[in-house]
Amino acid sequence: MLRLGHKFGIYPFRSQARSPTLLGPLEPLQQPRALARPGARSYSGMPISNQTPVTGDYDTSNSIAVRRFHRTHGLLPPAVEDQDVQLRRCLQQLSQREKGIDKYLYLSGLRNTNVHLFYRLVTKHIKDIAPLIYTPTVGDACLQWSHNYVQPEGLYLSYSDKGHVASILQNWPQNVEITVVTDGSRILGLGDLGINGMGIPVGKLALYIGCAGIRPEVTLPLMLDLGTGNKELRDDPLYMGSRREKVSAHEEQEFMDEVMIALNEKWPGIVVQFEDFKNPFPALERYQQKYTCFNDDIQGTGAVVLAGIINAVKKSGVPVKSQRAVFMGAGSAGVGVAKQIVQYFVQEGLTEQQARECFWLVDTKGLVTNDRGDQLAEHKIYFSRNDNAGIQYKTLAEVVDYVKPTILMGLSTIGGIFTPELLTKMAEWNKRPIIFPLSNPSANSECTFEDAIKYTNGTALFASGSPFPSVDYEGRSLQPGQGNNMYVFPGIGLGTILSKATIVTQSMIYASANALSTALSPSETEQDWLYPEVARIRDVSVIVAMGVIRAAQEAGVDREMRIRDMNDEELEKWVRSKMYDPHGEPQRVEREVQSFIADVTGGIQKSHL
């Protein structure tokens, strides 16, 4: 089958049959006879498709032969364009738009009209484009989603569809290998946005495709419309979700059970990534041993931060046993990150109890302790302190003075809470203080890179969640580390799909972090970077995917038997061969069309002999 068309960011109608390989260069495939009738000819006598052209066929880099086959000849300007010319036009059109949201809308339109050109732009200019298609710009896109709505970009399952989820999934026309699913109840640091949160699955999957080479047609952005507690949205006449209060936890669980069953019945082995649920723990705990799923807020964030911490701890010169980490933010992301670091500390020789005692978590009520007097959320209990001698430390400043930390971690969404005073103290106590303000978007970051450098006299080992510009300090241009989840989740998804893992184990998540920590080039290590250059993200994703595959093999949850005996060099070559390459897509299509034409014309000639 030829998979040459595009619609809604996927490839919908040419065949719904499950492809033998869904990543990267396609193996030779038999063409369905419906694709072209023996009598169908262009004016030149060449066979043509009898299918209506779809948006992905309108690529100005397609040759005349491909255009004739797709029936787009004459519907495009006559020039067969070089890809560099296409990208130059895209960059020019982007530069004419001043606001980030306007750039986002332009890119969204491009993705839905010329998918391969869109991903050529993403992969060639990932450092500039990623902030426009995901954080921080996606936050604005979500806030305005219903107001800017133009076309469908994913699948919506509403609570009113309960009992009929399986039948609704039949409306999705392609095979799916991976889905990102959210209920919109906690989008970034913006709160409950209901179905406006669809921008998150759309953006996340764009990074799976651009960063790790998962083919566009096997991805599914999925929004669960379970109501919203945001009254302003329910009263907005342009809001496109259901106008009901958020369903109860019990109702949500029942609906989620139906969704997970239906997804796995339609697409066995589908990788499900949960994203931006207000309470992400129940779904992860309920399904992680039964289905192939993970939660990027908890596990992905933890893994990418852990990779940075591994490198920062090495550079700090402070041994693991002497590290003291204060976390501003004790939500799901904060606890997830802390637990990942505990695992690393244990790997470095501490007992679990010793590792856990290296952490002090702070929430809106102060230091999380056993005797604080309130009912702690279940996920906070693991790190709750019992050594505070009855004293309650109610502010971050009090906790910092009490602990004198080596690591200051922010997952609070409270912009600027890492004050100049706190940063100055971190530099007084530590030769190389570790400062990680991880909240998104940029306005919610606990401090800026400039402030971290200024108030620690250039000594901070820094990583943030959102991008910051470089800083000139004492004649040096310092580059900020960005602990962006896109360093790990694309590779986790790719490795899980390629290994055909039955579940995503904690060892696979840890392996992704460990692999990322090794991905620095010699020059990056020399410059004190904690994360690789974003421009190398596809190479980084290969390294992460290989780590995930090896961990799946060691855990015995892989089903791709033919790669078990490959050495690392062979495995790397195989992984790369499976990755979607938008730059080579026109040539691949050209080869398939020419091969098909040769088969058809050869068959006709034989029939006349």
VENQUISUL-V377829 format. One record per residue. N is the residue number from 0. RES is the residue in three letters. SS is DSSP state (@ for helix, = for strand, . for the rest). PSI is psi in whole degrees, -180 to 180 (none if undefined). BURIAL is 1 if it has 9 or more other ideal C-beta (glycine too) atoms within 8 Angstrom, else 0. Layout:
BEGIN
n->{N	N}
res->{RES	RES}
ss->{SS	SS}
psi->{PSI	PSI}
burial->{BURIAL	BURIAL}
END
This chain:
BEGIN
n->{0	1	2	3	4	5	6	7	8	9	10	11	12	13	14	15	16	17	18	19	20	21	22	23	24	25	26	27	28	29	30	31	32	33	34	35	36	37	38	39	40	41	42	43	44	45	46	47	48	49	50	51	52	53	54	55	56	57	58	59	60	61	62	63	64	65	66	67	68	69	70	71	72	73	74	75	76	77	78	79	80	81	82	83	84	85	86	87	88	89	90	91	92	93	94	95	96	97	98	99	100	101	102	103	104	105	106	107	108	109	110	111	112	113	114	115	116	117	118	119	120	121	122	123	124	125	126	127	128	129	130	131	132	133	134	135	136	137	138	139	140	141	142	143	144	145	146	147	148	149	150	151	152	153	154	155	156	157	158	159	160	161	162	163	164	165	166	167	168	169	170	171	172	173	174	175	176	177	178	179	180	181	182	183	184	185	186	187	188	189	190	191	192	193	194	195	196	197	198	199	200	201	202	203	204	205	206	207	208	209	210	211	212	213	214	215	216	217	218	219	220	221	222	223	224	225	226	227	228	229	230	231	232	233	234	235	236	237	238	239	240	241	242	243	244	245	246	247	248	249	250	251	252	253	254	255	256	257	258	259	260	261	262	263	264	265	266	267	268	269	270	271	272	273	274	275	276	277	278	279	280	281	282	283	284	285	286	287	288	289	290	291	292	293	294	295	296	297	298	299	300	301	302	303	304	305	306	307	308	309	310	311	312	313	314	315	316	317	318	319	320	321	322	323	324	325	326	327	328	329	330	331	332	333	334	335	336	337	338	339	340	341	342	343	344	345	346	347	348	349	350	351	352	353	354	355	356	357	358	359	360	361	362	363	364	365	366	367	368	369	370	371	372	373	374	375	376	377	378	379	380	381	382	383	384	385	386	387	388	389	390	391	392	393	394	395	396	397	398	399	400	401	402	403	404	405	406	407	408	409	410	411	412	413	414	415	416	417	418	419	420	421	422	423	424	425	426	427	428	429	430	431	432	433	434	435	436	437	438	439	440	441	442	443	444	445	446	447	448	449	450	451	452	453	454	455	456	457	458	459	460	461	462	463	464	465	466	467	468	469	470	471	472	473	474	475	476	477	478	479	480	481	482	483	484	485	486	487	488	489	490	491	492	493	494	495	496	497	498	499	500	501	502	503	504	505	506	507	508	509	510	511	512	513	514	515	516	517	518	519	520	521	522	523	524	525	526	527	528	529	530	531	532	533	534	535	536	537	538	539	540	541	542	543	544	545	546	547	548	549	550	551	552	553	554	555	556	557	558	559	560	561	562	563	564	565	566	567	568	569	570	571	572	573	574	575	576	577	578	579	580	581	582	583	584	585	586	587	588	589	590	591	592	593	594	595	596	597	598	599	600	601	602	603	604	605	606	607	608}
res->{MET	LEU	ARG	LEU	GLY	HIS	LYS	PHE	GLY	ILE	TYR	PRO	PHE	ARG	SER	GLN	ALA	ARG	SER	PRO	THR	LEU	LEU	GLY	PRO	LEU	GLU	PRO	LEU	GLN	GLN	PRO	ARG	ALA	LEU	ALA	ARG	PRO	GLY	ALA	ARG	SER	TYR	SER	GLY	MET	PRO	ILE	SER	ASN	GLN	THR	PRO	VAL	THR	GLY	ASP	TYR	ASP	THR	SER	ASN	SER	ILE	ALA	VAL	ARG	ARG	PHE	HIS	ARG	THR	HIS	GLY	LEU	LEU	PRO	PRO	ALA	VAL	GLU	ASP	GLN	ASP	VAL	GLN	LEU	ARG	ARG	CYS	LEU	GLN	GLN	LEU	SER	GLN	ARG	GLU	LYS	GLY	ILE	ASP	LYS	TYR	LEU	TYR	LEU	SER	GLY	LEU	ARG	ASN	THR	ASN	VAL	HIS	LEU	PHE	TYR	ARG	LEU	VAL	THR	LYS	HIS	ILE	LYS	ASP	ILE	ALA	PRO	LEU	ILE	TYR	THR	PRO	THR	VAL	GLY	ASP	ALA	CYS	LEU	GLN	TRP	SER	HIS	ASN	TYR	VAL	GLN	PRO	GLU	GLY	LEU	TYR	LEU	SER	TYR	SER	ASP	LYS	GLY	HIS	VAL	ALA	SER	ILE	LEU	GLN	ASN	TRP	PRO	GLN	ASN	VAL	GLU	ILE	THR	VAL	VAL	THR	ASP	GLY	SER	ARG	ILE	LEU	GLY	LEU	GLY	ASP	LEU	GLY	ILE	ASN	GLY	MET	GLY	ILE	PRO	VAL	GLY	LYS	LEU	ALA	LEU	TYR	ILE	GLY	CYS	ALA	GLY	ILE	ARG	PRO	GLU	VAL	THR	LEU	PRO	LEU	MET	LEU	ASP	LEU	GLY	THR	GLY	ASN	LYS	GLU	LEU	ARG	ASP	ASP	PRO	LEU	TYR	MET	GLY	SER	ARG	ARG	GLU	LYS	VAL	SER	ALA	HIS	GLU	GLU	GLN	GLU	PHE	MET	ASP	GLU	VAL	MET	ILE	ALA	LEU	ASN	GLU	LYS	TRP	PRO	GLY	ILE	VAL	VAL	GLN	PHE	GLU	ASP	PHE	LYS	ASN	PRO	PHE	PRO	ALA	LEU	GLU	ARG	TYR	GLN	GLN	LYS	TYR	THR	CYS	PHE	ASN	ASP	ASP	ILE	GLN	GLY	THR	GLY	ALA	VAL	VAL	LEU	ALA	GLY	ILE	ILE	ASN	ALA	VAL	LYS	LYS	SER	GLY	VAL	PRO	VAL	LYS	SER	GLN	ARG	ALA	VAL	PHE	MET	GLY	ALA	GLY	SER	ALA	GLY	VAL	GLY	VAL	ALA	LYS	GLN	ILE	VAL	GLN	TYR	PHE	VAL	GLN	GLU	GLY	LEU	THR	GLU	GLN	GLN	ALA	ARG	GLU	CYS	PHE	TRP	LEU	VAL	ASP	THR	LYS	GLY	LEU	VAL	THR	ASN	ASP	ARG	GLY	ASP	GLN	LEU	ALA	GLU	HIS	LYS	ILE	TYR	PHE	SER	ARG	ASN	ASP	ASN	ALA	GLY	ILE	GLN	TYR	LYS	THR	LEU	ALA	GLU	VAL	VAL	ASP	TYR	VAL	LYS	PRO	THR	ILE	LEU	MET	GLY	LEU	SER	THR	ILE	GLY	GLY	ILE	PHE	THR	PRO	GLU	LEU	LEU	THR	LYS	MET	ALA	GLU	TRP	ASN	LYS	ARG	PRO	ILE	ILE	PHE	PRO	LEU	SER	ASN	PRO	SER	ALA	ASN	SER	GLU	CYS	THR	PHE	GLU	ASP	ALA	ILE	LYS	TYR	THR	ASN	GLY	THR	ALA	LEU	PHE	ALA	SER	GLY	SER	PRO	PHE	PRO	SER	VAL	ASP	TYR	GLU	GLY	ARG	SER	LEU	GLN	PRO	GLY	GLN	GLY	ASN	ASN	MET	TYR	VAL	PHE	PRO	GLY	ILE	GLY	LEU	GLY	THR	ILE	LEU	SER	LYS	ALA	THR	ILE	VAL	THR	GLN	SER	MET	ILE	TYR	ALA	SER	ALA	ASN	ALA	LEU	SER	THR	ALA	LEU	SER	PRO	SER	GLU	THR	GLU	GLN	ASP	TRP	LEU	TYR	PRO	GLU	VAL	ALA	ARG	ILE	ARG	ASP	VAL	SER	VAL	ILE	VAL	ALA	MET	GLY	VAL	ILE	ARG	ALA	ALA	GLN	GLU	ALA	GLY	VAL	ASP	ARG	GLU	MET	ARG	ILE	ARG	ASP	MET	ASN	ASP	GLU	GLU	LEU	GLU	LYS	TRP	VAL	ARG	SER	LYS	MET	TYR	ASP	PRO	HIS	GLY	GLU	PRO	GLN	ARG	VAL	GLU	ARG	GLU	VAL	GLN	SER	PHE	ILE	ALA	ASP	VAL	THR	GLY	GLY	ILE	GLN	LYS	SER	HIS	LEU}
ss->{.	.	.	.	.	.	=	.	.	=	.	.	.	.	.	.	.	.	.	.	.	.	.	.	.	.	.	.	.	.	.	.	@	@	@	.	.	.	.	.	=	.	.	.	.	.	=	.	.	.	.	.	.	.	@	@	@	.	.	.	.	.	.	@	@	@	@	@	@	@	.	.	.	.	.	.	.	.	.	.	.	.	@	@	@	@	@	@	@	@	@	@	@	@	@	.	.	.	.	@	@	@	@	@	@	@	@	@	@	@	@	@	@	.	@	@	@	@	@	@	@	@	@	@	.	@	@	@	@	@	@	@	@	.	.	.	@	@	@	@	@	@	@	.	@	@	@	@	.	.	.	.	.	.	=	=	=	=	@	@	@	.	.	.	@	@	@	@	@	.	.	.	.	.	.	.	.	=	=	=	=	=	.	.	.	.	.	.	.	.	.	.	.	@	@	@	@	@	@	@	@	@	@	@	@	@	@	@	@	@	@	@	.	.	.	@	@	@	=	=	=	=	=	=	=	.	.	.	.	.	@	@	@	@	.	.	.	.	.	.	.	.	.	.	.	.	.	.	@	@	@	@	@	@	@	@	@	@	@	@	@	@	@	@	@	@	.	.	.	.	=	=	=	=	.	.	.	.	.	.	@	@	@	@	@	@	@	.	.	.	.	.	=	=	=	@	@	@	@	@	@	@	@	@	@	@	@	@	@	@	@	@	@	@	@	@	.	.	.	@	@	@	.	.	=	=	=	=	.	.	.	@	@	@	@	@	@	@	@	@	@	@	@	@	@	@	@	.	.	.	.	@	@	@	@	@	.	.	=	=	=	=	=	.	.	=	=	.	=	.	.	.	.	.	.	.	.	@	@	@	@	@	@	.	=	.	.	.	.	.	.	.	.	.	.	@	@	@	@	@	@	@	@	.	.	.	=	=	=	=	.	.	.	.	.	.	.	.	.	@	@	@	@	@	@	@	@	@	@	.	.	.	.	=	=	=	=	.	.	.	.	@	@	@	.	.	.	.	@	@	@	@	@	@	@	.	.	.	.	.	=	=	=	=	.	.	.	.	.	.	=	=	=	.	.	=	=	=	.	.	=	=	.	.	@	@	@	.	@	@	@	@	@	@	@	@	@	@	@	.	.	.	.	.	.	@	@	@	@	@	@	@	@	@	@	@	@	.	.	.	.	@	@	@	@	@	.	.	.	.	.	.	.	@	@	@	@	@	@	@	@	@	@	@	@	@	@	@	@	@	@	@	@	@	@	.	.	.	.	.	@	@	@	.	.	.	.	@	@	@	@	@	@	@	@	@	@	.	.	.	.	.	.	.	@	@	@	@	@	@	@	@	@	@	@	@	@	@	@	@	@	@	@	@	@	@	@	.	.}
psi->{141	131	79	-9	168	140	138	24	5	-174	98	-45	-6	-33	137	4	147	122	144	-24	130	11	133	-160	131	144	157	129	145	134	134	140	-25	-17	-36	137	143	-31	-9	121	146	177	-22	-2	2	148	149	159	145	13	146	135	146	171	-34	-14	-13	61	119	-5	-5	142	168	-39	-43	-40	-42	-43	-41	-5	33	2	124	-20	-9	153	150	-23	133	108	145	145	-33	-35	-43	-46	-36	-41	-43	-46	-37	-44	-36	-43	-21	-7	124	-42	145	-40	-34	-37	-41	-47	-37	-47	-36	-43	-40	-43	-34	-2	-24	81	-40	-38	-41	-48	-22	-42	-44	-49	-32	-28	46	-37	-36	-33	-35	-44	-17	-26	-12	-145	139	-13	-31	-24	-48	-38	-40	-42	-31	13	-52	-32	-30	6	133	-44	158	139	17	-163	135	127	116	153	-29	-13	3	131	-10	15	-44	-41	-34	-36	-25	-19	-15	121	-9	160	145	134	-27	140	145	125	137	161	5	13	-13	79	116	-128	23	-5	-157	111	7	-141	-11	-15	0	-24	-25	-54	-39	-48	-40	-44	-29	-34	-35	-42	-51	-38	-30	-1	24	133	141	-36	-9	17	148	108	127	123	127	115	93	24	176	142	4	100	-35	-39	-46	-28	-7	119	-20	-3	134	4	179	144	64	158	157	137	164	164	-38	-43	-39	-42	-44	-41	-41	-39	-45	-41	-47	-40	-47	-42	-45	-22	-40	-42	81	133	6	138	123	119	118	143	133	45	141	-42	94	-12	-43	-46	-44	-47	-32	-32	-13	-22	0	-35	166	93	157	166	118	-32	-40	-59	-42	-47	-45	-41	-45	-37	-41	-42	-44	-39	-41	-47	-37	-42	-41	-42	-26	-27	0	124	156	-42	-18	4	142	116	123	126	120	102	115	33	-164	-41	-45	-47	-40	-44	-48	-40	-37	-41	-36	-44	-40	-45	-38	-42	-28	5	-8	156	164	-40	-44	-41	-43	-33	-3	2	136	115	137	131	-163	-17	0	-159	133	113	162	-29	29	-23	-4	169	109	140	146	-38	-16	-18	-36	-37	8	133	145	13	27	4	35	-3	133	122	112	-10	161	-41	-41	-41	-44	-44	-36	-44	-34	67	157	-23	129	113	133	120	47	-18	21	100	132	9	-20	88	164	-37	-44	-42	-40	-43	-39	-39	-30	-35	-21	138	-42	84	142	114	113	87	103	-2	145	157	-167	-38	-23	-1	139	-24	167	163	-40	-45	-40	-41	-44	-47	-5	12	40	11	-11	137	107	139	139	170	-37	160	145	153	161	163	132	124	116	47	1	145	111	134	130	143	143	112	60	133	-19	-11	-25	-43	-34	-41	-35	-46	-46	-47	-37	-43	-48	-34	-10	45	141	-30	165	107	161	-31	-31	-39	-45	-39	-34	-41	-46	-41	-43	-39	-20	0	-1	140	163	-40	-36	-41	-41	-31	12	24	147	-23	154	165	130	-30	-19	20	-35	-38	-40	-43	-33	-45	-45	-45	-41	-40	-40	-42	-46	-39	-38	-40	-44	-33	-10	26	4	154	1	89	-31	-12	-1	-35	6	141	176	-38	-43	-39	-42	-45	-41	-44	-47	-35	-20	-3	136	130	99	-25	-30	1	-45	-39	-38	-44	-41	-45	-42	-41	-46	-39	-41	-44	-43	-41	-44	-49	-37	-39	-38	-42	-41	-34	-19	-3	none}
burial->{1	1	1	1	1	1	1	1	1	1	1	1	0	1	0	0	0	0	1	0	0	1	1	1	0	1	0	0	1	0	1	0	0	0	1	1	0	0	0	1	1	1	0	0	0	1	1	1	1	0	1	0	1	1	1	1	1	1	1	1	1	1	0	0	1	1	1	1	1	1	1	1	1	0	0	1	0	0	0	0	0	0	1	0	0	1	1	0	0	1	1	0	1	1	0	0	1	0	0	1	1	1	1	1	1	1	1	1	1	1	1	1	0	1	1	1	1	1	1	1	1	1	1	0	1	1	0	0	1	1	1	1	1	1	1	1	1	1	1	1	1	1	1	1	1	1	0	1	0	0	0	0	1	1	1	0	1	1	1	0	1	1	0	0	1	1	0	1	1	0	0	0	0	1	1	1	1	1	1	1	1	1	1	1	1	0	1	1	1	0	0	1	1	1	1	1	1	1	1	1	1	1	1	1	1	1	1	1	1	1	1	1	1	1	1	1	1	1	1	1	1	1	1	1	1	1	1	1	0	1	0	0	1	1	0	0	0	0	1	0	1	0	0	1	0	1	1	0	0	0	1	1	1	1	1	1	0	1	1	1	1	1	1	1	0	1	1	0	0	1	1	1	1	1	1	1	1	0	0	1	1	1	1	1	0	1	1	1	0	0	1	1	1	1	1	1	1	1	1	1	1	1	1	1	1	1	1	1	1	1	1	1	1	0	1	1	0	1	0	1	0	0	1	1	1	1	1	1	1	1	0	1	1	1	1	1	1	1	1	1	1	1	1	1	1	1	0	0	0	1	0	0	0	1	1	1	0	1	1	1	1	1	1	0	0	1	1	1	1	0	0	1	0	0	0	1	0	0	0	1	0	0	1	1	1	0	0	1	0	0	0	1	1	0	0	1	1	1	1	1	0	0	1	0	1	1	1	1	1	1	1	1	1	1	1	0	1	1	1	0	0	1	1	1	1	1	1	0	1	1	0	1	1	1	1	1	1	1	1	1	1	1	0	1	1	1	1	0	1	1	1	1	1	0	1	1	0	1	1	1	1	1	1	1	1	1	1	1	0	0	1	0	0	0	0	0	0	1	0	1	1	1	1	1	1	1	1	1	1	1	1	1	1	1	1	1	1	1	1	1	1	0	1	1	1	0	1	1	1	1	1	1	1	1	1	1	1	0	1	1	0	0	0	1	1	0	0	0	1	1	1	1	0	1	0	1	1	1	0	1	1	1	1	1	1	1	1	1	1	1	1	1	1	0	1	0	1	1	0	1	0	0	1	0	0	0	0	0	0	0	1	1	0	1	1	1	0	1	1	1	1	1	0	0	1	1	0	1	1	1	0	1	1	1	1	1	1	0	1	1	1	0	1	1	0	0	0	0	0}
END
